[in-house]
């Protein structure tokens, strides 16, 4: 791919990725708020406890949406890779859960904003902040491209045969002695 066409292609891929992530995130957002408000009104749980439960439900739904919709073309080669991916997803999701619910905790218990409207606004704000973190962490650490080249992924998604790429040359290893002189292996 020429340099002239590489940037628009990368931007197009990023826009598609953001759109898919956003669609999954929107469904998770609706699920999160629905479960949160249901638990608060039916079970009468405390605000943050209900929010943590709702966030956990949304995380499970989001994993399914991200793995099988938004990032279905990214590495899932072997069973051990799936376990690692799920472990990383749960770790970064837990960090997002803490970010999201910290906002709600501070506004509810430190500022005393404990009405239904205030809880939903603060939960919305917390979800927004946590979403930025999740997008970065999922695309950087969880759903990596697994060494595939963008041209390969684009060709396969269009149904075309992928272009042949020669494997990269083996790196030449150089060893240094404690004196700083180069030695060969």
Buried (B, 14 or more C-beta within 10 A) or exposed (E): EEEEEEEEEEEEBEEEBBEBBBEBBEBBBEBBBEBBBEBBEEEEBEBBEBBBBBBBBBBEBBBEBBBEEBBEBBBBEEEEEEEEBEEBBBEBBEBBBBBBBBBBBEBBEEEEBEEEEBBBBBBBBBBEBBBEBBBEBBBEEBBBBEEBEEBBBBBEEEEEEEEEEEEEEEEEEEEEEEEEEEEEE
